């Protein structure tokens, strides 16, 4: 699964380009099933999760042609199967995203339980709710079987603000008969990208960017040429890297508006940035000091559905907080196992009290020491890379397959910024 050998304590300086948003790329690949015409997707990140989704698309009968780096042409004339193999489904949680598009095109979808990061219970009930409301029948067991003679628009209230359930509902509803209203829908930038792609294909969607979406079903969708937006989680990770290493970093191709929730959280840690157009500049002149709440109270950083602070950046700010003067409470509300990697940071010298599965108190700054680490998931793995980059001495991070599922060509890009990192197979 590969490993990184990192010699820490080196500032990262220079310019790096933001990759395409992984969490937008995956549903957009699934949405390509909704038309017989060619779909061109630009700015697709060259990462494992995207490749797995393309493999699923091809397994179902589609053709995927790489036109140039990060640009793919997808074409599916006839869906030869409505069933995803167990091997592919277990590789990626996003395999569940084919439920909505398969239902809309064939009236059936058979999906084994999806894999993905082990960060606690990740319920699928909301997927079943929205697809049932649209007229599907669901059977559970060794596989999930969805069937529907006809999908019909409905007024749906999602019982949780689930990103992937919202995306499945959207993909099913765009070809359903009549009007669908989704209330308490997720509104993250990747959900917005999916909606904009579908609109470019002829779908009728109103309320993009809000938590109430109105969808008027159409009989057919056309092809499109669509560009995936920048990955704001990756941008946040590079901001964290620049801050903890004392570097001076320019991040090109960012969508600055998507970084506003992160800017509030990083600002509580004394980290700020400027921007010009789509380029973010993280200067080496950072206070790296916790900004107390009014009355000198310890501040809290907590995640929430969009436009709250993204849960995928919680692991990153935990590491950053170890290098900042002062004390902060970080409250991870959405996944009960995402914080369990902090014992590795404690072993490196971090002063962290894990209060419970959801809350940690971090006091800094502390000098971290190089260590032997194993990446458990994408974001915790990236957090370990950041910790190793600012630590004294050498670190080895194993199972970097997990990191590279979400970060394109990471070791080479870090080397270009001056990092002492070597990837070994």
C-alpha positions in Angstrom: 0.0 0.0 0.0 3.1 2.3 -0.1 4.7 4.5 2.4 6.1 8.0 2.8 9.5 8.7 4.3 9.5 12.3 5.6 12.2 14.4 7.1 10.4 17.2 9.0 11.0 20.8 9.9 11.3 22.1 6.4 9.2 25.2 5.4 7.1 24.7 2.3 7.5 27.5 -0.2 6.3 28.2 -3.7 3.2 27.6 -5.8 0.8 24.7 -6.0 -2.3 24.3 -8.1 -5.5 23.1 -6.5 -6.9 19.8 -7.8 -10.5 19.2 -8.8 -12.9 18.4 -6.0 -13.0 14.6 -5.4 -16.4 14.8 -3.8 -17.8 16.6 -6.9 -16.0 14.3 -9.4 -17.6 11.1 -8.0 -21.3 12.0 -8.3 -20.6 13.7 -11.7 -19.3 10.4 -13.0 -22.4 8.6 -11.7 -24.5 11.3 -13.4 -22.9 10.6 -16.8 -25.2 7.4 -16.8 -28.2 9.7 -17.2 -27.6 10.4 -20.9 -26.7 8.5 -24.1 -24.7 11.4 -25.3 -21.0 12.1 -24.6 -20.1 13.8 -21.3 -16.7 15.5 -21.0 -15.5 16.1 -17.5 -12.6 18.5 -16.9 -10.4 18.9 -13.9 -11.0 15.3 -12.7 -8.4 14.6 -10.1 -6.1 11.7 -10.9 -6.7 9.8 -7.7 -7.7 6.2 -6.8 -11.3 7.0 -5.9 -12.0 8.6 -9.3 -10.4 5.6 -11.1 -12.7 3.2 -9.1 -15.8 5.2 -10.1 -14.7 5.1 -13.7 -14.2 1.4 -13.4 -17.8 1.1 -12.1 -19.0 3.2 -15.0 -17.2 0.9 -17.4 -18.5 -2.2 -15.7 -22.1 -1.0 -16.3 -21.4 -0.6 -20.0 -19.9 2.8 -20.4 -16.7 3.9 -22.2 -14.2 6.2 -20.5 -11.5 7.8 -22.6 -8.8 10.0 -21.2 -8.4 12.9 -23.6 -5.6 14.7 -21.7 -4.5 15.0 -18.1 -7.5 15.4 -15.9 -10.0 15.5 -18.8 -12.2 12.4 -19.6 -14.8 11.7 -22.2 -17.6 9.4 -21.0 -20.1 7.7 -23.3 -22.7 5.1 -22.6 -25.1 4.0 -25.2 -26.6 0.9 -23.6 -26.5 0.0 -19.9 -25.5 -3.7 -19.9 -26.0 -4.2 -16.2 -27.8 -2.7 -13.3 -25.6 -4.5 -10.8 -22.3 -3.4 -9.3 -19.8 -6.1 -8.4 -18.8 -6.6 -4.8 -15.2 -6.0 -5.5 -15.7 -2.5 -6.8 -18.4 -1.6 -4.3 -16.2 -2.4 -1.4 -13.4 -0.1 -2.6 -15.4 3.1 -2.3 -18.4 4.4 -0.5 -19.4 6.6 -3.4 -20.5 3.4 -5.3 -23.9 4.1 -3.6 -24.2 7.1 -5.9 -25.1 4.9 -8.9 -28.4 4.0 -7.2 -30.1 7.2 -8.3 -28.8 7.3 -11.9 -29.3 3.5 -12.5 -32.9 3.8 -11.2 -33.6 6.7 -13.4 -32.3 5.0 -16.5 -33.2 1.3 -16.0 -35.7 1.1 -13.2 -33.4 -1.1 -11.2 -30.1 -0.9 -9.2 -28.4 -3.7 -7.3 -25.6 -2.5 -5.1 -23.5 -4.4 -2.5 -23.0 -2.4 0.7 -20.4 0.3 -0.1 -16.9 0.5 1.4 -15.0 3.7 2.2 -13.3 5.3 5.2 -13.8 3.8 8.6 -14.7 6.9 10.6 -17.7 5.5 12.5 -21.3 4.6 11.6 -22.3 6.1 8.2 -26.0 5.4 7.9 -27.6 4.8 4.5 -31.2 5.2 5.7 -31.7 8.6 4.1 -30.8 7.1 0.7 -33.6 4.6 1.1 -36.0 7.3 2.3 -35.5 9.6 -0.7 -35.6 6.9 -3.3 -38.7 5.3 -1.7 -40.4 8.7 -1.7 -39.8 8.9 -5.5 -41.5 5.6 -6.0 -38.7 3.0 -5.6 -39.1 -0.3 -3.7 -36.0 -1.2 -1.6 -34.9 -4.6 -0.5 -31.9 -5.0 1.9 -29.7 -8.0 2.6 -26.4 -9.1 1.1 -27.1 -6.4 -1.5 -29.4 -3.4 -1.8 -31.9 -3.8 -4.5 -33.9 -0.8 -5.8 -36.7 -1.2 -8.3 -39.2 1.3 -9.8 -41.5 1.0 -12.7 -41.9 4.8 -12.7 -40.2 7.5 -10.7 -42.6 10.2 -9.7 -41.8 13.6 -8.2 -42.5 14.1 -4.5 -42.2 16.6 -1.7 -39.3 15.1 0.4 -37.9 16.2 3.8 -34.5 14.6 4.3 -34.1 13.3 7.9 -30.5 14.3 7.8 -28.5 16.7 5.6 -26.7 13.8 3.8 -24.6 14.9 0.9 -24.7 11.6 -1.0 -28.4 11.0 -0.3 -29.1 14.5 -1.6 -27.1 13.7 -4.7 -28.9 10.3 -5.3 -32.3 12.1 -4.9 -31.3 14.8 -7.4 -30.1 12.2 -10.0 -33.3 10.2 -9.7 -35.5 13.3 -9.7 -34.2 15.0 -12.8 -35.7 12.2 -14.9 -38.8 11.5 -12.7 -42.2 12.6 -13.8 -43.4 15.8 -12.2 -42.0 18.1 -9.6 -39.7 17.2 -6.7 -38.9 19.4 -3.7 -36.0 18.4 -1.5 -36.0 20.1 1.9 -33.1 19.9 4.3 -31.0 19.1 1.3 -27.2 19.2 1.5 -25.7 22.3 -0.2 -22.0 21.7 -0.2 -19.9 23.0 -3.2 -19.8 19.4 -4.6 -23.6 19.1 -4.5 -23.7 22.5 -6.3 -21.3 21.2 -8.9 -23.5 18.2 -9.6 -26.6 20.4 -10.0 -24.8 22.7 -12.4 -23.6 19.8 -14.4 -27.1 18.4 -14.7 -28.5 21.9 -15.6 -26.0 22.0 -18.4 -27.4 18.7 -19.6 -30.9 20.1 -19.6 -32.2 19.4 -16.1 -34.4 21.9 -14.4 -33.2 22.6 -10.9 -33.9 25.7 -8.8 -32.4 26.7 -5.4 -28.8 25.5 -6.1 -26.7 26.4 -3.1 -29.6 26.4 -0.7 -31.1 23.6 1.4 -34.4 23.6 -0.6 -34.1 22.3 -4.1 -36.9 22.2 -6.6 -36.6 19.8 -9.5 -38.9 19.6 -12.5 -38.3 16.2 -14.2 -37.5 16.1 -17.9 -37.9 13.3 -20.4 -34.3 13.2 -21.5 -30.9 14.7 -20.8 -28.2 15.7 -23.3 -24.4 15.4 -23.0 -22.2 18.2 -21.6 -18.8 19.6 -21.3 -18.3 20.4 -17.6 -15.4 21.5 -15.4 -15.2 20.2 -11.8 -14.5 23.0 -9.2 -11.5 23.2 -7.0 -11.2 20.9 -4.0 -11.6 23.2 -0.9 -10.5 20.3 1.4 -7.2 20.0 -0.4 -6.8 23.8 -0.4 -7.4 23.8 3.4 -4.8 21.0 3.8 -2.2 23.0 2.0 -3.0 26.1 4.1 -2.4 24.0 7.2 0.9 22.7 5.7 2.1 26.2 5.0 1.2 27.4 8.5 2.8 24.6 10.6 6.0 24.6 8.5 6.4 28.4 8.5 6.2 28.5 4.8 5.2 31.0 2.2 2.7 29.4 -0.2 0.6 30.4 -3.1 -2.3 28.1 -4.0 -3.6 28.6 -7.5 -7.0 27.8 -8.9 -8.9 27.9 -5.6 -12.5 29.0 -5.3 -12.1 31.6 -2.7 -15.8 31.7 -1.7 -15.7 28.1 -0.7 -12.9 28.8 1.8 -15.0 31.2 3.9 -16.0 28.6 6.6 -12.4 27.4 6.8 -11.1 31.0 7.1 -13.2 31.5 10.3 -11.8 28.3 11.9 -8.2 28.9 10.9 -8.6 32.5 12.1 -9.3 31.3 15.6 -5.8 29.7 15.4 -4.2 32.9 14.3 -3.9 31.8 10.7 -5.0 34.0 7.8 -4.5 34.4 4.1 -5.0 36.9 1.3 -6.2 36.2 -2.2 -6.0 37.7 -5.7 -8.5 36.3 -8.1 -8.3 32.5 -7.6 -4.9 32.5 -6.0 -4.6 32.2 -2.2 -1.4 33.4 -0.5 -0.5 32.0 2.9 2.3 34.2 4.2 4.9 33.0 6.7 3.9 36.0 8.8 1.2 34.2 10.9 0.5 35.0 14.6 0.0 31.2 15.3 -1.8 32.2 18.5 -5.3 31.2 19.6 -7.7 34.1 19.5 -9.8 33.8 22.6 -13.6 34.4 22.6 -14.9 37.5 24.3 -14.0 37.5 28.0 -10.9 35.4 27.4 -12.9 32.2 27.0 -11.3 29.2 25.2 -12.6 29.1 21.6 -14.3 26.2 20.0 -14.0 24.9 16.4 -16.9 22.7 15.4 -18.0 21.2 12.2 -21.4 21.3 10.6 -23.2 20.8 7.3 -22.5 23.5 4.7 -22.0 26.4 5.1 -20.5 25.2 8.4 -16.9 24.2 8.9 -16.3 21.1 6.8 -15.9 17.8 8.8 -13.2 16.7 6.4 -11.0 19.5 7.7 -11.3 18.6 11.4 -8.3 16.2 11.3 -6.3 19.0 9.6 -7.0 21.7 12.2 -6.3 19.3 15.1 -2.7 19.0 13.9 -2.5 22.7 13.2 -3.7 23.5 16.7 -0.8 21.5 18.2 1.6 24.2 16.7 -0.4 27.2 17.9 0.1 29.1 21.2 -3.0 28.6 23.4 -5.8 26.2 24.0 -8.7 25.3 21.8 -11.6 22.9 21.9 -12.4 21.0 18.7 -15.8 19.4 18.5 -16.4 16.8 15.8 -20.1 16.4 15.7 -20.7 14.2 12.7 -18.5 11.0 12.9 -17.8 9.2 16.1 -14.5 7.7 15.1 -12.8 10.5 13.1 -10.8 11.6 16.2 -9.3 8.3 17.1 -6.0 9.0 15.3 -5.1 11.6 17.9 -3.3 9.0 20.0 -0.7 9.0 17.3 -0.2 12.8 17.7 0.0 12.3 21.5 2.8 9.8 21.0 4.6 12.4 18.8 4.4 14.8 21.7 1.2 16.7 21.2 -0.7 17.9 24.3 -4.2 16.7 23.5 -7.0 15.5 25.9 -9.5 13.4 24.0 -12.6 14.1 26.1 -14.8 11.6 24.2 -15.2 10.4 20.6 -16.3 13.8 19.5 -14.3 16.4 21.5 -10.6 17.1 22.0 -8.8 19.9 23.9 -5.5 20.9 22.3 -2.8 23.0 24.0 0.2 24.2 22.1 2.6 24.8 20.7 4.5 21.5 21.2 7.5 20.1 19.3 6.4 17.0 17.6 8.9 14.1 17.2 9.1 12.0 14.1 7.3 8.7 14.4 6.1 5.5 12.7 2.5 6.0 11.6 -0.2 4.2 9.6 -2.8 6.1 7.7 -6.4 5.0 8.7 -8.3 7.1 6.2 -7.9 9.9 3.7 -8.2 12.9 6.1 -6.4 11.4 9.1 -3.7 10.3 6.7 -3.2 13.8 5.4 -3.2 15.1 9.0 -0.4 12.6 9.7 1.6 14.0 6.7 1.2 17.5 8.1 2.3 16.4 11.5 5.4 14.7 10.0 6.2 17.8 8.0 6.5 20.0 11.1 8.0 17.3 13.4 11.6 17.1 14.3 13.4 14.1 12.8 12.2 11.4 10.4 8.7 9.8 10.1 7.4 6.9 8.2 3.8 6.8 7.1 2.5 3.5 5.9 -0.7 2.6 4.0 -0.5 5.9 2.0 -3.0 4.3 -0.5 -5.6 5.8 1.9 -4.1 9.3 1.5 -3.7 9.1 -2.2 -7.4 8.1 -2.6 -8.1 11.8 -2.1 -4.9 13.8 -2.9 -3.4 13.8 -6.4 0.3 13.1 -6.9 0.9 14.3 -3.3 4.6 13.4 -2.8 5.7 15.0 -6.1 3.8 18.2 -5.4 5.2 18.4 -1.9 8.7 17.9 -3.2 8.2 20.8 -5.6 7.6 23.0 -2.5 10.8 21.9 -0.9 9.5 19.0 1.3 11.8 16.2 2.1 9.5 13.4 1.3 10.1 10.1 -0.6 7.4 7.7 -1.6 8.3 4.0 -1.5 6.1 1.3 -3.1 
